């Protein structure tokens, strides 16, 4: 009897699962298979709807729904591949990290978290949906950093050359806001395919020269990562943009079209949307020290915060030494051996929560425990000073500009390689 009941229970369970899957198939369907993952039709529809809504708000014209759908699928494929990579690498963003990031976003907008939440809801976006989209962005950012950083190598000669250019340019350095359209060429393309891509690029350039809308053409035909943003690459210093672009953009004026330019990715068309000069100003630097406690299975989030509260009380009473506490308890290996000292830095190198806490401190003052994506921090501001634009500062700036440029170039190359190696199957309805 027991065996019969078990068999009936199993049959019932299987029937329920089958019915559930059938019901879900009626509501949604798999539209793209991406290696070990899938993209649902609802995801494509949601992204297309978002792009259309943003376009309506900004008064931007859009290409056909088919072209829009193709671009949406390409973006979702890249996002899906990065998400799968994150799972394999074990990259996760905890709820406290996520909440802190959203609080920082709200603070940057000058409003309280509760008001920010209301503002999200007023746009018709469920807060949980927004929250998970931020988690996804953070995860993909971690994946990109982990995989792209090791591909970047900067020589002392590169830094020296750029420092020389910065010195020649003086205090005014040009920045450009670029529009970008990429007519992609597969890495395995033959001569005919290259010729066909070149002809398409020439046609796009001709349409632009005759007054066609750049953003619409970018959405319709670009293979670039910013296609759904109308090809907008944002403001870039000439020294931080891809070398290929910097060579042809220098000295050009707003509104000029450039291209097609050949690269390993295909043919590029650029439009200089706007230009501006950036004044190099003196920057405040801070010297601080901190104790970092990371919550774990053994140490809860609340316990980690309470631990730093007790340290703070002991320090204020003169019953403890910051350096000794940092050496014994801090989980930041880079600073713990130095008593928690971080050295002189531009505050912008720190994560937002840490940077904001520093901004509120006077010399020698202790912060309250603050939460960042790294854990809980107790911070003491040692001193502030104004950067006098020394040669070291110029070298740091040159290094960062080169790094930013190479990071973007290598990110694009890494994404193309991952896309080329993946199994992709688009399932037409």
Helices and strands as residue ranges (DSSP letters): H 2-27, E 30-34, E 37-40, H 41-58, H 65-89, H 95-108, H 113-122, H 127-148, G 149-151, H 156-169, E 172-184, H 191-209, H 214-221, G 227-229, E 232-237, H 243-249, E 257-263, E 266-279, E 284-293, H 301-316, H 322-329, H 333-336, E 341-346, G 347-349, H 352-359, E 370-372, E 375-386, H 391-421, E 424-426
